[in-house]
């Protein structure tokens, strides 16, 4: 259904306004679908794509570093049990 929406001129204009190439839409959908339900509510989609507009802020970078550190710790704990 998401891919069908990409043919809609309004959706194309929305992506264009955010400087997002519509060919990257599948990747963006996968990133925004954090729970892997293959569904996105409209507010999740809009909020997620709005975060893609513009350059990354220091807070964005710090958030990614923090999340990466948490994931590394979980992975290390998992490896200890293997």
Phi and psi restraints in degrees (range 20) as a CNS / XPLOR table:
assign (resid 1 and name C) (resid 2 and name N)
       (resid 2 and name CA) (resid 2 and name C) 1.0 -60.3 20.0 2
assign (resid 2 and name N) (resid 2 and name CA)
       (resid 2 and name C) (resid 3 and name N) 1.0 -43.8 20.0 2
assign (resid 2 and name C) (resid 3 and name N)
       (resid 3 and name CA) (resid 3 and name C) 1.0 -64.2 20.0 2
assign (resid 3 and name N) (resid 3 and name CA)
       (resid 3 and name C) (resid 4 and name N) 1.0 -34.1 20.0 2
assign (resid 3 and name C) (resid 4 and name N)
       (resid 4 and name CA) (resid 4 and name C) 1.0 -63.7 20.0 2
assign (resid 4 and name N) (resid 4 and name CA)
       (resid 4 and name C) (resid 5 and name N) 1.0 -38.0 20.0 2
assign (resid 4 and name C) (resid 5 and name N)
       (resid 5 and name CA) (resid 5 and name C) 1.0 -65.6 20.0 2
assign (resid 5 and name N) (resid 5 and name CA)
       (resid 5 and name C) (resid 6 and name N) 1.0 -23.2 20.0 2
assign (resid 5 and name C) (resid 6 and name N)
       (resid 6 and name CA) (resid 6 and name C) 1.0 -67.2 20.0 2
assign (resid 6 and name N) (resid 6 and name CA)
       (resid 6 and name C) (resid 7 and name N) 1.0 -17.7 20.0 2
assign (resid 6 and name C) (resid 7 and name N)
       (resid 7 and name CA) (resid 7 and name C) 1.0 -82.4 20.0 2
assign (resid 7 and name N) (resid 7 and name CA)
       (resid 7 and name C) (resid 8 and name N) 1.0 -12.2 20.0 2
assign (resid 7 and name C) (resid 8 and name N)
       (resid 8 and name CA) (resid 8 and name C) 1.0 -70.7 20.0 2
assign (resid 8 and name N) (resid 8 and name CA)
       (resid 8 and name C) (resid 9 and name N) 1.0 127.3 20.0 2
assign (resid 8 and name C) (resid 9 and name N)
       (resid 9 and name CA) (resid 9 and name C) 1.0 -57.4 20.0 2
assign (resid 9 and name N) (resid 9 and name CA)
       (resid 9 and name C) (resid 10 and name N) 1.0 -33.0 20.0 2
assign (resid 9 and name C) (resid 10 and name N)
       (resid 10 and name CA) (resid 10 and name C) 1.0 -67.9 20.0 2
assign (resid 10 and name N) (resid 10 and name CA)
       (resid 10 and name C) (resid 11 and name N) 1.0 -39.1 20.0 2
assign (resid 10 and name C) (resid 11 and name N)
       (resid 11 and name CA) (resid 11 and name C) 1.0 -67.7 20.0 2
assign (resid 11 and name N) (resid 11 and name CA)
       (resid 11 and name C) (resid 12 and name N) 1.0 -41.4 20.0 2
assign (resid 11 and name C) (resid 12 and name N)
       (resid 12 and name CA) (resid 12 and name C) 1.0 -60.7 20.0 2
assign (resid 12 and name N) (resid 12 and name CA)
       (resid 12 and name C) (resid 13 and name N) 1.0 -42.0 20.0 2
assign (resid 12 and name C) (resid 13 and name N)
       (resid 13 and name CA) (resid 13 and name C) 1.0 -65.7 20.0 2
assign (resid 13 and name N) (resid 13 and name CA)
       (resid 13 and name C) (resid 14 and name N) 1.0 -38.7 20.0 2
assign (resid 13 and name C) (resid 14 and name N)
       (resid 14 and name CA) (resid 14 and name C) 1.0 -60.5 20.0 2
assign (resid 14 and name N) (resid 14 and name CA)
       (resid 14 and name C) (resid 15 and name N) 1.0 -49.1 20.0 2
assign (resid 14 and name C) (resid 15 and name N)
       (resid 15 and name CA) (resid 15 and name C) 1.0 -62.8 20.0 2
assign (resid 15 and name N) (resid 15 and name CA)
       (resid 15 and name C) (resid 16 and name N) 1.0 -40.9 20.0 2
assign (resid 15 and name C) (resid 16 and name N)
       (resid 16 and name CA) (resid 16 and name C) 1.0 -61.6 20.0 2
assign (resid 16 and name N) (resid 16 and name CA)
       (resid 16 and name C) (resid 17 and name N) 1.0 -40.8 20.0 2
assign (resid 16 and name C) (resid 17 and name N)
       (resid 17 and name CA) (resid 17 and name C) 1.0 -63.9 20.0 2
assign (resid 17 and name N) (resid 17 and name CA)
       (resid 17 and name C) (resid 18 and name N) 1.0 -24.7 20.0 2
assign (resid 17 and name C) (resid 18 and name N)
       (resid 18 and name CA) (resid 18 and name C) 1.0 -96.8 20.0 2
assign (resid 18 and name N) (resid 18 and name CA)
       (resid 18 and name C) (resid 19 and name N) 1.0 5.4 20.0 2
assign (resid 18 and name C) (resid 19 and name N)
       (resid 19 and name CA) (resid 19 and name C) 1.0 57.5 20.0 2
assign (resid 19 and name N) (resid 19 and name CA)
       (resid 19 and name C) (resid 20 and name N) 1.0 40.0 20.0 2
assign (resid 19 and name C) (resid 20 and name N)
       (resid 20 and name CA) (resid 20 and name C) 1.0 -110.1 20.0 2
assign (resid 20 and name N) (resid 20 and name CA)
       (resid 20 and name C) (resid 21 and name N) 1.0 127.5 20.0 2
assign (resid 20 and name C) (resid 21 and name N)
       (resid 21 and name CA) (resid 21 and name C) 1.0 -73.0 20.0 2
assign (resid 21 and name N) (resid 21 and name CA)
       (resid 21 and name C) (resid 22 and name N) 1.0 124.2 20.0 2
assign (resid 21 and name C) (resid 22 and name N)
       (resid 22 and name CA) (resid 22 and name C) 1.0 -56.0 20.0 2
assign (resid 22 and name N) (resid 22 and name CA)
       (resid 22 and name C) (resid 23 and name N) 1.0 -23.7 20.0 2
assign (resid 22 and name C) (resid 23 and name N)
       (resid 23 and name CA) (resid 23 and name C) 1.0 -68.1 20.0 2
assign (resid 23 and name N) (resid 23 and name CA)
       (resid 23 and name C) (resid 24 and name N) 1.0 -16.5 20.0 2
assign (resid 23 and name C) (resid 24 and name N)
       (resid 24 and name CA) (resid 24 and name C) 1.0 -91.3 20.0 2
assign (resid 24 and name N) (resid 24 and name CA)
       (resid 24 and name C) (resid 25 and name N) 1.0 2.2 20.0 2
assign (resid 24 and name C) (resid 25 and name N)
       (resid 25 and name CA) (resid 25 and name C) 1.0 -60.7 20.0 2
assign (resid 25 and name N) (resid 25 and name CA)
       (resid 25 and name C) (resid 26 and name N) 1.0 -38.4 20.0 2
assign (resid 25 and name C) (resid 26 and name N)
       (resid 26 and name CA) (resid 26 and name C) 1.0 -64.0 20.0 2
assign (resid 26 and name N) (resid 26 and name CA)
       (resid 26 and name C) (resid 27 and name N) 1.0 -39.1 20.0 2
assign (resid 26 and name C) (resid 27 and name N)
       (resid 27 and name CA) (resid 27 and name C) 1.0 -66.0 20.0 2
assign (resid 27 and name N) (resid 27 and name CA)
       (resid 27 and name C) (resid 28 and name N) 1.0 -44.1 20.0 2
assign (resid 27 and name C) (resid 28 and name N)
       (resid 28 and name CA) (resid 28 and name C) 1.0 -62.4 20.0 2
assign (resid 28 and name N) (resid 28 and name CA)
       (resid 28 and name C) (resid 29 and name N) 1.0 -42.6 20.0 2
assign (resid 28 and name C) (resid 29 and name N)
       (resid 29 and name CA) (resid 29 and name C) 1.0 -59.1 20.0 2
assign (resid 29 and name N) (resid 29 and name CA)
       (resid 29 and name C) (resid 30 and name N) 1.0 -45.8 20.0 2
assign (resid 29 and name C) (resid 30 and name N)
       (resid 30 and name CA) (resid 30 and name C) 1.0 -61.9 20.0 2
assign (resid 30 and name N) (resid 30 and name CA)
       (resid 30 and name C) (resid 31 and name N) 1.0 -38.7 20.0 2
assign (resid 30 and name C) (resid 31 and name N)
       (resid 31 and name CA) (resid 31 and name C) 1.0 -68.5 20.0 2
assign (resid 31 and name N) (resid 31 and name CA)
       (resid 31 and name C) (resid 32 and name N) 1.0 -43.2 20.0 2
assign (resid 31 and name C) (resid 32 and name N)
       (resid 32 and name CA) (resid 32 and name C) 1.0 -73.3 20.0 2
assign (resid 32 and name N) (resid 32 and name CA)
       (resid 32 and name C) (resid 33 and name N) 1.0 -24.4 20.0 2
assign (resid 32 and name C) (resid 33 and name N)
       (resid 33 and name CA) (resid 33 and name C) 1.0 -84.4 20.0 2
assign (resid 33 and name N) (resid 33 and name CA)
       (resid 33 and name C) (resid 34 and name N) 1.0 66.3 20.0 2
assign (resid 33 and name C) (resid 34 and name N)
       (resid 34 and name CA) (resid 34 and name C) 1.0 -60.2 20.0 2
assign (resid 34 and name N) (resid 34 and name CA)
       (resid 34 and name C) (resid 35 and name N) 1.0 -33.8 20.0 2
assign (resid 34 and name C) (resid 35 and name N)
       (resid 35 and name CA) (resid 35 and name C) 1.0 -87.7 20.0 2
assign (resid 35 and name N) (resid 35 and name CA)
       (resid 35 and name C) (resid 36 and name N) 1.0 3.6 20.0 2
assign (resid 35 and name C) (resid 36 and name N)
       (resid 36 and name CA) (resid 36 and name C) 1.0 55.9 20.0 2
assign (resid 36 and name N) (resid 36 and name CA)
       (resid 36 and name C) (resid 37 and name N) 1.0 37.4 20.0 2
assign (resid 36 and name C) (resid 37 and name N)
       (resid 37 and name CA) (resid 37 and name C) 1.0 -88.1 20.0 2
assign (resid 37 and name N) (resid 37 and name CA)
       (resid 37 and name C) (resid 38 and name N) 1.0 -4.6 20.0 2
assign (resid 37 and name C) (resid 38 and name N)
       (resid 38 and name CA) (resid 38 and name C) 1.0 61.1 20.0 2
assign (resid 38 and name N) (resid 38 and name CA)
       (resid 38 and name C) (resid 39 and name N) 1.0 24.5 20.0 2
assign (resid 38 and name C) (resid 39 and name N)
       (resid 39 and name CA) (resid 39 and name C) 1.0 -138.5 20.0 2
assign (resid 39 and name N) (resid 39 and name CA)
       (resid 39 and name C) (resid 40 and name N) 1.0 143.1 20.0 2
assign (resid 39 and name C) (resid 40 and name N)
       (resid 40 and name CA) (resid 40 and name C) 1.0 -131.7 20.0 2
assign (resid 40 and name N) (resid 40 and name CA)
       (resid 40 and name C) (resid 41 and name N) 1.0 129.8 20.0 2
assign (resid 40 and name C) (resid 41 and name N)
       (resid 41 and name CA) (resid 41 and name C) 1.0 -73.3 20.0 2
assign (resid 41 and name N) (resid 41 and name CA)
       (resid 41 and name C) (resid 42 and name N) 1.0 153.9 20.0 2
assign (resid 41 and name C) (resid 42 and name N)
       (resid 42 and name CA) (resid 42 and name C) 1.0 -58.8 20.0 2
assign (resid 42 and name N) (resid 42 and name CA)
       (resid 42 and name C) (resid 43 and name N) 1.0 -38.1 20.0 2
assign (resid 42 and name C) (resid 43 and name N)
       (resid 43 and name CA) (resid 43 and name C) 1.0 -68.6 20.0 2
assign (resid 43 and name N) (resid 43 and name CA)
       (resid 43 and name C) (resid 44 and name N) 1.0 -35.0 20.0 2
assign (resid 43 and name C) (resid 44 and name N)
       (resid 44 and name CA) (resid 44 and name C) 1.0 -64.1 20.0 2
assign (resid 44 and name N) (resid 44 and name CA)
       (resid 44 and name C) (resid 45 and name N) 1.0 -42.1 20.0 2
assign (resid 44 and name C) (resid 45 and name N)
       (resid 45 and name CA) (resid 45 and name C) 1.0 -64.6 20.0 2
assign (resid 45 and name N) (resid 45 and name CA)
       (resid 45 and name C) (resid 46 and name N) 1.0 -49.6 20.0 2
assign (resid 45 and name C) (resid 46 and name N)
       (resid 46 and name CA) (resid 46 and name C) 1.0 -64.1 20.0 2
assign (resid 46 and name N) (resid 46 and name CA)
       (resid 46 and name C) (resid 47 and name N) 1.0 -48.4 20.0 2
assign (resid 46 and name C) (resid 47 and name N)
       (resid 47 and name CA) (resid 47 and name C) 1.0 -62.1 20.0 2
assign (resid 47 and name N) (resid 47 and name CA)
       (resid 47 and name C) (resid 48 and name N) 1.0 -41.7 20.0 2
assign (resid 47 and name C) (resid 48 and name N)
       (resid 48 and name CA) (resid 48 and name C) 1.0 -65.5 20.0 2
assign (resid 48 and name N) (resid 48 and name CA)
       (resid 48 and name C) (resid 49 and name N) 1.0 -44.7 20.0 2
assign (resid 48 and name C) (resid 49 and name N)
       (resid 49 and name CA) (resid 49 and name C) 1.0 -71.4 20.0 2
assign (resid 49 and name N) (resid 49 and name CA)
       (resid 49 and name C) (resid 50 and name N) 1.0 -30.8 20.0 2
assign (resid 49 and name C) (resid 50 and name N)
       (resid 50 and name CA) (resid 50 and name C) 1.0 -65.1 20.0 2
assign (resid 50 and name N) (resid 50 and name CA)
       (resid 50 and name C) (resid 51 and name N) 1.0 -30.6 20.0 2
assign (resid 50 and name C) (resid 51 and name N)
       (resid 51 and name CA) (resid 51 and name C) 1.0 -68.8 20.0 2
assign (resid 51 and name N) (resid 51 and name CA)
       (resid 51 and name C) (resid 52 and name N) 1.0 -19.4 20.0 2
assign (resid 51 and name C) (resid 52 and name N)
       (resid 52 and name CA) (resid 52 and name C) 1.0 -81.1 20.0 2
assign (resid 52 and name N) (resid 52 and name CA)
       (resid 52 and name C) (resid 53 and name N) 1.0 -12.7 20.0 2
assign (resid 52 and name C) (resid 53 and name N)
       (resid 53 and name CA) (resid 53 and name C) 1.0 -75.9 20.0 2
assign (resid 53 and name N) (resid 53 and name CA)
       (resid 53 and name C) (resid 54 and name N) 1.0 132.4 20.0 2
assign (resid 53 and name C) (resid 54 and name N)
       (resid 54 and name CA) (resid 54 and name C) 1.0 82.4 20.0 2
assign (resid 54 and name N) (resid 54 and name CA)
       (resid 54 and name C) (resid 55 and name N) 1.0 -178.5 20.0 2
assign (resid 54 and name C) (resid 55 and name N)
       (resid 55 and name CA) (resid 55 and name C) 1.0 -78.9 20.0 2
assign (resid 55 and name N) (resid 55 and name CA)
       (resid 55 and name C) (resid 56 and name N) 1.0 156.6 20.0 2
assign (resid 55 and name C) (resid 56 and name N)
       (resid 56 and name CA) (resid 56 and name C) 1.0 -67.5 20.0 2
assign (resid 56 and name N) (resid 56 and name CA)
       (resid 56 and name C) (resid 57 and name N) 1.0 140.3 20.0 2
assign (resid 56 and name C) (resid 57 and name N)
       (resid 57 and name CA) (resid 57 and name C) 1.0 -91.9 20.0 2
assign (resid 57 and name N) (resid 57 and name CA)
       (resid 57 and name C) (resid 58 and name N) 1.0 168.5 20.0 2
assign (resid 57 and name C) (resid 58 and name N)
       (resid 58 and name CA) (resid 58 and name C) 1.0 -59.3 20.0 2
assign (resid 58 and name N) (resid 58 and name CA)
       (resid 58 and name C) (resid 59 and name N) 1.0 -37.2 20.0 2
assign (resid 58 and name C) (resid 59 and name N)
       (resid 59 and name CA) (resid 59 and name C) 1.0 -64.2 20.0 2
assign (resid 59 and name N) (resid 59 and name CA)
       (resid 59 and name C) (resid 60 and name N) 1.0 -40.4 20.0 2
assign (resid 59 and name C) (resid 60 and name N)
       (resid 60 and name CA) (resid 60 and name C) 1.0 -58.9 20.0 2
assign (resid 60 and name N) (resid 60 and name CA)
       (resid 60 and name C) (resid 61 and name N) 1.0 -45.9 20.0 2
assign (resid 60 and name C) (resid 61 and name N)
       (resid 61 and name CA) (resid 61 and name C) 1.0 -65.2 20.0 2
assign (resid 61 and name N) (resid 61 and name CA)
       (resid 61 and name C) (resid 62 and name N) 1.0 -44.0 20.0 2
assign (resid 61 and name C) (resid 62 and name N)
       (resid 62 and name CA) (resid 62 and name C) 1.0 -64.1 20.0 2
assign (resid 62 and name N) (resid 62 and name CA)
       (resid 62 and name C) (resid 63 and name N) 1.0 -38.7 20.0 2
assign (resid 62 and name C) (resid 63 and name N)
       (resid 63 and name CA) (resid 63 and name C) 1.0 -62.3 20.0 2
assign (resid 63 and name N) (resid 63 and name CA)
       (resid 63 and name C) (resid 64 and name N) 1.0 -43.6 20.0 2
assign (resid 63 and name C) (resid 64 and name N)
       (resid 64 and name CA) (resid 64 and name C) 1.0 -64.0 20.0 2
assign (resid 64 and name N) (resid 64 and name CA)
       (resid 64 and name C) (resid 65 and name N) 1.0 -41.0 20.0 2
assign (resid 64 and name C) (resid 65 and name N)
       (resid 65 and name CA) (resid 65 and name C) 1.0 -63.4 20.0 2
assign (resid 65 and name N) (resid 65 and name CA)
       (resid 65 and name C) (resid 66 and name N) 1.0 -42.7 20.0 2
assign (resid 65 and name C) (resid 66 and name N)
       (resid 66 and name CA) (resid 66 and name C) 1.0 -63.2 20.0 2
assign (resid 66 and name N) (resid 66 and name CA)
       (resid 66 and name C) (resid 67 and name N) 1.0 -47.0 20.0 2
assign (resid 66 and name C) (resid 67 and name N)
       (resid 67 and name CA) (resid 67 and name C) 1.0 -62.1 20.0 2
assign (resid 67 and name N) (resid 67 and name CA)
       (resid 67 and name C) (resid 68 and name N) 1.0 -39.7 20.0 2
assign (resid 67 and name C) (resid 68 and name N)
       (resid 68 and name CA) (resid 68 and name C) 1.0 -64.4 20.0 2
assign (resid 68 and name N) (resid 68 and name CA)
       (resid 68 and name C) (resid 69 and name N) 1.0 -40.9 20.0 2
assign (resid 68 and name C) (resid 69 and name N)
       (resid 69 and name CA) (resid 69 and name C) 1.0 -63.6 20.0 2
assign (resid 69 and name N) (resid 69 and name CA)
       (resid 69 and name C) (resid 70 and name N) 1.0 -42.9 20.0 2
assign (resid 69 and name C) (resid 70 and name N)
       (resid 70 and name CA) (resid 70 and name C) 1.0 -61.2 20.0 2
assign (resid 70 and name N) (resid 70 and name CA)
       (resid 70 and name C) (resid 71 and name N) 1.0 -43.3 20.0 2
assign (resid 70 and name C) (resid 71 and name N)
       (resid 71 and name CA) (resid 71 and name C) 1.0 -66.0 20.0 2
assign (resid 71 and name N) (resid 71 and name CA)
       (resid 71 and name C) (resid 72 and name N) 1.0 -39.0 20.0 2
assign (resid 71 and name C) (resid 72 and name N)
       (resid 72 and name CA) (resid 72 and name C) 1.0 -63.6 20.0 2
assign (resid 72 and name N) (resid 72 and name CA)
       (resid 72 and name C) (resid 73 and name N) 1.0 -40.0 20.0 2
assign (resid 72 and name C) (resid 73 and name N)
       (resid 73 and name CA) (resid 73 and name C) 1.0 -65.4 20.0 2
assign (resid 73 and name N) (resid 73 and name CA)
       (resid 73 and name C) (resid 74 and name N) 1.0 -42.2 20.0 2
assign (resid 73 and name C) (resid 74 and name N)
       (resid 74 and name CA) (resid 74 and name C) 1.0 -62.5 20.0 2
assign (resid 74 and name N) (resid 74 and name CA)
       (resid 74 and name C) (resid 75 and name N) 1.0 -41.6 20.0 2
assign (resid 74 and name C) (resid 75 and name N)
       (resid 75 and name CA) (resid 75 and name C) 1.0 -64.4 20.0 2
assign (resid 75 and name N) (resid 75 and name CA)
       (resid 75 and name C) (resid 76 and name N) 1.0 -43.9 20.0 2
assign (resid 75 and name C) (resid 76 and name N)
       (resid 76 and name CA) (resid 76 and name C) 1.0 -62.0 20.0 2
assign (resid 76 and name N) (resid 76 and name CA)
       (resid 76 and name C) (resid 77 and name N) 1.0 -41.5 20.0 2
assign (resid 76 and name C) (resid 77 and name N)
       (resid 77 and name CA) (resid 77 and name C) 1.0 -63.4 20.0 2
assign (resid 77 and name N) (resid 77 and name CA)
       (resid 77 and name C) (resid 78 and name N) 1.0 -40.1 20.0 2
assign (resid 77 and name C) (resid 78 and name N)
       (resid 78 and name CA) (resid 78 and name C) 1.0 -64.3 20.0 2
assign (resid 78 and name N) (resid 78 and name CA)
       (resid 78 and name C) (resid 79 and name N) 1.0 -40.9 20.0 2
assign (resid 78 and name C) (resid 79 and name N)
       (resid 79 and name CA) (resid 79 and name C) 1.0 -65.0 20.0 2
assign (resid 79 and name N) (resid 79 and name CA)
       (resid 79 and name C) (resid 80 and name N) 1.0 -30.4 20.0 2
assign (resid 79 and name C) (resid 80 and name N)
       (resid 80 and name CA) (resid 80 and name C) 1.0 -65.3 20.0 2
assign (resid 80 and name N) (resid 80 and name CA)
       (resid 80 and name C) (resid 81 and name N) 1.0 -27.7 20.0 2
assign (resid 80 and name C) (resid 81 and name N)
       (resid 81 and name CA) (resid 81 and name C) 1.0 -86.6 20.0 2
assign (resid 81 and name N) (resid 81 and name CA)
       (resid 81 and name C) (resid 82 and name N) 1.0 -12.6 20.0 2
